[in-house]
Amino acid sequence: MLAFFAVIFYKGSIDELPITVVDHDNTPMSRQLCLMIDATRGVEIAYQVQSIAEAERQILSSQSLGIVYIKRGFEADIYGGVPTKIECYLLGTNISASGVIGRDIEQTVMTFASGIALNRLQAMGIGYNEAMIDIMPINIQNNIVGNPYLNYDYYLAPIFMFMGIVIFIVVATIYAFGRELRYATAPEWITSANGSLLSAVVGKALPITLAMAIISQLAFAILFVIMGMECKGSYLMLTICNILLILAYQSFAIFIVTLTANLRLGLSLGGGYAVMAFTFSGITFPVIAMYSIAQWLSKLFPLGYFSDILIDQAVVGAPILYNVNNLLCLSLFLFLVPLVWRRLRRIMTNEIYWSRD
């Protein structure tokens, strides 16, 4: 699973997305614009056709993700001082791809238009600096914090990996405890712990905790060593939060087993709960942009708190003090087991709960 996500996101960024150009002007200026678009990192002019209908067929067949249409008279309008335009059609079914294509084409056209305006002003005898002030009186300086390369490795790969680990944590823990009910082996299990339910629970959960902690360290090694992601913050903080993440989901798994007293139902609920964590983690759609009820629901998933800590420590390099609240919220999930402890003892020692599947 870790290798699967590492291979998917190893490239890190989206580039060379195929588009189609319909150039009805076919002049030096229109060809220059096409060369500039093709030179961008995210876009590749894969096809040049003579009709919009043909370009649409390429989009429908998934050969192309966008169309750039340059109308006839493009160069003549520019030389004549007549406002002109190019048309860009984007396939909006893939938001990431259409965003990259739209951004690169827009920036290229703005650069192209600025070059034309600069040449025109300099031909009128205006100096370069004065001309640039007229063309761009306000200069925007973007500073991207944490992920300056806009790399998918930095925020998607880690969350996908740990979401997969979370699913294994929940399913393995539910099965480990639920099988004692399914196969009616709870008495032997309690007896092997000298009658102590606490020893029995710790003894059954601890191997899963250690195994998932080792796998998590392997995930960190893949991210920080193989994939080249830099850990700007505290690695110790990440490790502590990772242990709390494992314990939090194990606690919830035991909570589910205790409430359902049924292995099959517990596995279904636990798997669904684990998968939903990605949706409510705020990685793809920000939690702050969700409805209020969805924002409250997001607080029920430990992965969301861990993802905030992971981004702050690994990507942003924020002070540890900023993650104390998330750390405390992760710790609160550990109280789920004491909350149902009496019921857990009852179902593990009462044969009416055994073999209910």
C-alpha positions as CSV (number, residue, x, y, z in Angstrom):
1,M,0.0,0.0,0.0
2,L,2.8,2.4,0.9
3,A,4.7,1.6,-2.3
4,F,1.4,2.1,-4.3
5,F,1.0,5.6,-3.1
6,A,4.7,6.4,-3.4
7,V,4.7,5.4,-7.1
8,I,1.5,7.4,-7.8
9,F,2.8,10.7,-6.3
10,Y,6.5,10.2,-6.9
11,K,6.5,12.7,-9.8
12,G,5.1,15.3,-7.4
13,S,3.6,17.8,-9.9
14,I,1.2,17.9,-12.8
15,D,2.9,18.8,-16.1
16,E,2.6,18.3,-19.8
17,L,-1.2,18.0,-19.9
18,P,-2.3,17.6,-23.5
19,I,-4.4,20.3,-25.2
20,T,-5.6,21.0,-28.7
21,V,-5.0,24.3,-30.6
22,V,-7.2,25.5,-33.4
23,D,-5.3,28.3,-35.1
24,H,-7.3,29.9,-37.8
25,D,-5.0,32.9,-38.1
26,N,-1.8,31.0,-38.7
27,T,0.4,34.1,-38.6
28,P,3.9,34.6,-36.9
29,M,2.2,36.2,-33.9
30,S,-0.3,33.4,-33.4
31,R,2.4,30.8,-33.8
32,Q,4.6,32.7,-31.3
33,L,1.7,32.6,-28.8
34,C,1.4,28.8,-29.4
35,L,5.1,28.3,-28.8
36,M,4.9,30.2,-25.5
37,I,1.9,28.1,-24.3
38,D,3.7,24.9,-25.3
39,A,6.8,26.0,-23.3
40,T,4.9,26.2,-20.0
41,R,5.5,23.4,-17.5
42,G,1.9,22.3,-17.2
43,V,0.7,22.3,-20.8
44,E,1.7,20.5,-23.9
45,I,0.2,21.3,-27.3
46,A,-0.4,17.7,-28.4
47,Y,-2.7,18.4,-31.3
48,Q,-3.2,21.2,-33.9
49,V,-6.4,20.9,-35.9
50,Q,-8.3,23.1,-38.2
51,S,-11.9,22.8,-36.8
52,I,-13.5,23.1,-33.4
53,A,-15.6,20.0,-34.1
54,E,-12.4,17.9,-34.5
55,A,-11.0,19.4,-31.3
56,E,-14.3,18.6,-29.4
57,R,-14.0,15.0,-30.6
58,Q,-10.5,14.7,-29.1
59,I,-11.9,16.0,-25.7
60,L,-14.7,13.5,-25.8
61,S,-12.3,10.7,-26.5
62,S,-10.0,11.8,-23.6
63,Q,-7.1,12.6,-25.9
64,S,-7.1,16.2,-25.0
65,L,-8.0,18.2,-21.8
66,G,-8.6,21.6,-23.4
67,I,-8.9,23.7,-26.5
68,V,-7.2,27.0,-27.4
69,Y,-9.0,28.7,-30.3
70,I,-7.3,31.6,-32.1
71,K,-9.7,33.3,-34.5
72,R,-8.8,34.6,-38.0
73,G,-7.5,38.2,-38.0
74,F,-5.8,37.8,-34.6
75,E,-2.5,39.5,-35.8
76,A,-4.2,42.1,-37.9
77,D,-6.3,43.2,-34.9
78,I,-3.3,43.5,-32.7
79,Y,-1.4,45.6,-35.3
80,G,-4.5,47.7,-35.9
81,G,-5.0,48.4,-32.2
82,V,-8.3,46.6,-32.2
83,P,-9.1,44.6,-29.0
84,T,-8.9,40.9,-29.7
85,K,-9.2,37.7,-27.7
86,I,-8.4,34.0,-27.8
87,E,-10.9,31.4,-26.5
88,C,-10.0,28.6,-24.1
89,Y,-12.2,25.6,-23.4
90,L,-11.4,23.5,-20.4
91,L,-12.6,20.1,-19.4
92,G,-13.9,20.8,-15.9
93,T,-14.5,17.2,-14.9
94,N,-11.0,17.1,-13.5
95,I,-10.5,20.2,-11.3
96,S,-6.8,19.8,-10.8
97,A,-6.0,19.4,-14.5
98,S,-8.3,22.2,-15.6
99,G,-6.8,24.5,-12.9
100,V,-3.3,23.9,-14.1
101,I,-4.2,24.4,-17.8
102,G,-6.2,27.5,-17.1
103,R,-3.5,29.0,-14.9
104,D,-0.7,28.4,-17.4
105,I,-2.6,29.6,-20.4
106,E,-3.8,32.7,-18.6
107,Q,-0.3,33.6,-17.4
108,T,1.1,33.0,-20.9
109,V,-1.5,35.2,-22.6
110,M,-0.9,38.0,-20.0
111,T,2.8,37.8,-20.6
112,F,2.2,37.9,-24.4
113,A,-0.1,40.9,-24.2
114,S,2.3,42.7,-21.9
115,G,5.1,42.2,-24.4
116,I,3.0,43.7,-27.2
117,A,2.1,46.7,-25.0
118,L,5.8,47.2,-24.1
119,N,6.9,47.1,-27.7
120,R,4.2,49.6,-28.6
121,L,5.1,52.0,-25.9
122,Q,8.9,51.8,-26.6
123,A,8.1,52.5,-30.3
124,M,6.5,55.7,-29.1
125,G,9.8,56.7,-27.4
126,I,8.8,55.8,-23.8
127,G,11.6,54.2,-21.7
128,Y,11.4,50.7,-20.4
129,N,10.8,51.6,-16.8
130,E,8.1,54.1,-17.6
131,A,6.5,51.6,-20.0
132,M,6.4,48.9,-17.3
133,I,4.8,51.2,-14.9
134,D,2.0,51.9,-17.4
135,I,1.6,48.2,-18.2
136,M,1.7,46.9,-14.6
137,P,1.2,49.7,-12.1
138,I,0.7,47.2,-9.3
139,N,3.1,44.2,-9.1
140,I,1.8,41.2,-7.2
141,Q,4.4,39.2,-5.4
142,N,3.2,35.7,-4.4
143,N,5.0,33.9,-1.6
144,I,3.9,30.3,-1.1
145,V,4.6,29.1,2.4
146,G,5.3,25.4,3.1
147,N,4.9,24.0,-0.4
148,P,6.7,26.4,-2.8
149,Y,6.9,23.8,-5.5
150,L,3.1,23.1,-5.4
151,N,4.1,19.5,-5.1
152,Y,1.5,16.8,-4.5
153,D,4.0,14.8,-2.5
154,Y,3.8,17.4,0.3
155,Y,0.1,17.0,1.2
156,L,-1.6,14.2,-0.7
157,A,0.9,11.3,-0.4
158,P,1.3,11.5,3.4
159,I,-2.4,11.6,4.0
160,F,-3.2,8.8,1.6
161,M,-0.5,6.7,3.3
162,F,-1.7,7.3,6.8
163,M,-5.4,6.9,5.8
164,G,-4.5,3.4,4.5
165,I,-2.6,2.7,7.8
166,V,-5.7,3.9,9.7
167,I,-7.9,1.5,7.8
168,F,-5.6,-1.4,8.7
169,I,-5.5,-0.3,12.4
170,V,-9.3,-0.2,12.7
171,V,-10.0,-3.5,10.8
172,A,-7.2,-5.4,12.6
173,T,-8.2,-4.3,16.0
174,I,-11.9,-5.0,15.5
175,Y,-11.1,-8.4,14.2
176,A,-8.7,-9.2,17.0
177,F,-11.3,-8.5,19.7
178,G,-14.4,-9.4,17.7
179,R,-13.1,-12.9,16.9
180,E,-13.3,-13.8,20.6
181,L,-17.0,-13.3,20.3
182,R,-17.4,-14.8,16.9
183,Y,-15.6,-18.1,17.8
184,A,-16.7,-18.1,21.5
185,T,-13.1,-18.1,22.7
186,A,-13.4,-15.2,25.2
187,P,-13.1,-17.4,28.3
188,E,-9.8,-18.9,27.1
189,W,-8.6,-15.4,26.2
190,I,-9.4,-14.0,29.7
191,T,-8.0,-17.1,31.3
192,S,-4.7,-16.7,29.4
193,A,-4.4,-13.3,31.1
194,N,-4.9,-14.7,34.6
195,G,-8.4,-13.4,34.7
196,S,-7.4,-9.8,34.2
197,L,-9.4,-8.0,31.5
198,L,-6.9,-5.1,31.5
199,S,-4.0,-7.5,30.8
200,A,-6.0,-9.3,28.1
201,V,-6.9,-6.0,26.3
202,V,-3.4,-4.6,26.5
203,G,-1.9,-7.9,25.4
204,K,-4.1,-8.2,22.4
205,A,-3.8,-4.5,21.3
206,L,-0.1,-4.0,21.9
207,P,1.2,-6.2,19.0
208,I,-1.1,-4.2,16.6
209,T,0.2,-1.0,18.1
210,L,3.8,-2.0,17.6
211,A,3.2,-3.3,14.1
212,M,1.4,-0.1,13.0
213,A,4.1,2.1,14.6
214,I,6.8,0.3,12.6
215,I,4.8,0.6,9.4
216,S,4.3,4.3,10.1
217,Q,8.0,4.8,10.5
218,L,8.4,3.1,7.2
219,A,5.9,5.6,5.7
220,F,8.0,8.4,7.1
221,A,11.1,6.9,5.7
222,I,9.5,6.7,2.2
223,L,8.3,10.3,2.5
224,F,11.4,11.9,3.9
225,V,14.2,9.8,2.4
226,I,13.0,8.2,-0.8
227,M,10.5,10.8,-2.0
228,G,12.7,13.7,-0.8
229,M,10.1,15.5,1.3
230,E,11.7,17.7,3.9
231,C,10.7,17.5,7.5
232,K,11.0,21.1,8.6
233,G,9.6,20.7,12.1
234,S,10.0,18.2,15.0
235,Y,10.3,14.5,14.0
236,L,9.8,13.6,17.6
237,M,6.5,15.4,17.7
238,L,5.4,13.6,14.5
239,T,6.3,10.2,16.1
240,I,4.4,11.0,19.4
241,C,1.4,12.1,17.4
242,N,1.6,9.0,15.3
243,I,1.5,6.8,18.4
244,L,-1.5,8.8,19.6
245,L,-3.2,8.3,16.2
246,I,-2.8,4.6,16.4
247,L,-4.0,4.4,20.0
248,A,-7.0,6.7,19.2
249,Y,-8.2,4.5,16.3
250,Q,-7.6,1.3,18.4
251,S,-9.7,2.9,21.1
252,F,-12.5,3.6,18.7
253,A,-12.2,0.1,17.3
254,I,-12.7,-1.4,20.8
255,F,-15.5,1.0,21.3
256,I,-17.3,-0.2,18.2
257,V,-16.8,-3.9,19.1
258,T,-18.2,-3.2,22.6
259,L,-21.3,-1.4,21.3
260,T,-22.1,-3.9,18.5
261,A,-20.9,-7.2,20.1
262,N,-20.8,-8.4,16.6
263,L,-17.7,-9.0,14.4
264,R,-19.4,-8.6,11.0
265,L,-21.3,-5.4,12.0
266,G,-18.2,-4.1,13.8
267,L,-16.0,-4.5,10.7
268,S,-18.5,-2.8,8.5
269,L,-18.9,0.2,10.8
270,G,-15.2,0.4,11.5
271,G,-14.2,0.3,7.8
272,G,-16.7,2.9,6.9
273,Y,-15.7,5.2,9.7
274,A,-12.0,4.8,8.8
275,V,-12.6,5.6,5.1
276,M,-14.7,8.7,5.9
277,A,-11.8,10.3,7.8
278,F,-10.1,11.3,4.5
279,T,-13.2,13.3,3.4
280,F,-13.4,15.2,6.7
281,S,-9.6,15.7,7.0
282,G,-9.8,18.9,5.0
283,I,-7.0,18.0,2.6
284,T,-9.0,18.2,-0.7
285,F,-12.0,20.3,0.4
286,P,-11.2,22.7,3.3
287,V,-13.1,22.1,6.5
288,I,-13.5,25.8,7.0
289,A,-15.5,25.9,3.7
290,M,-17.9,23.1,4.8
291,Y,-21.3,23.6,6.3
292,S,-21.3,24.0,10.1
293,I,-22.7,20.5,10.7
294,A,-19.9,19.0,8.6
295,Q,-17.3,21.1,10.5
296,W,-18.6,19.6,13.7
297,L,-18.6,16.1,12.2
298,S,-14.9,16.5,11.2
299,K,-14.0,16.7,14.9
300,L,-15.0,13.0,15.3
301,F,-12.1,11.8,13.2
302,P,-8.5,11.5,14.7
303,L,-7.0,11.6,11.2
304,G,-8.0,15.3,10.8
305,Y,-6.0,16.3,13.9
306,F,-3.1,14.2,12.8
307,S,-3.1,15.7,9.3
308,D,-2.9,19.2,10.8
309,I,0.0,18.2,12.9
310,L,1.7,16.4,10.0
311,I,1.4,19.5,7.7
312,D,2.5,21.9,10.4
313,Q,5.5,19.9,11.4
314,A,6.7,18.3,8.2
315,V,5.7,20.9,5.6
316,V,5.4,24.3,7.3
317,G,7.8,23.9,10.3
318,A,5.5,25.5,12.8
319,P,6.3,25.7,16.5
320,I,5.2,22.7,18.5
321,L,3.1,25.1,20.7
322,Y,0.7,25.5,17.7
323,N,-0.2,21.8,17.8
324,V,-0.9,21.4,21.4
325,N,-4.7,21.6,20.9
326,N,-4.6,19.0,18.2
327,L,-2.5,16.8,20.4
328,L,-5.0,17.1,23.3
329,C,-7.9,16.3,21.0
330,L,-6.1,13.1,19.8
331,S,-5.6,12.2,23.5
332,L,-9.4,12.5,24.2
333,F,-10.1,9.5,22.0
334,L,-8.2,7.3,24.4
335,F,-11.1,7.7,26.9
336,L,-13.5,5.8,24.7
337,V,-12.3,2.5,26.2
338,P,-12.9,3.5,29.9
339,L,-16.3,4.7,28.8
340,V,-17.4,1.3,27.7
341,W,-15.2,-0.8,30.0
342,R,-18.0,-2.3,32.1
343,R,-19.9,-3.3,29.0
344,L,-16.8,-4.8,27.5
345,R,-16.3,-7.0,30.6
346,R,-20.0,-8.0,30.4
347,I,-20.0,-9.1,26.8
348,M,-16.6,-10.9,27.1
349,T,-17.8,-12.9,30.1
350,N,-21.4,-13.5,29.1
351,E,-22.0,-16.4,26.7
352,I,-25.2,-14.8,25.2
353,Y,-23.0,-12.5,23.2
354,W,-20.8,-15.3,21.7
355,S,-21.2,-16.5,18.2
356,R,-23.8,-14.0,17.3
357,D,-22.6,-13.9,13.7
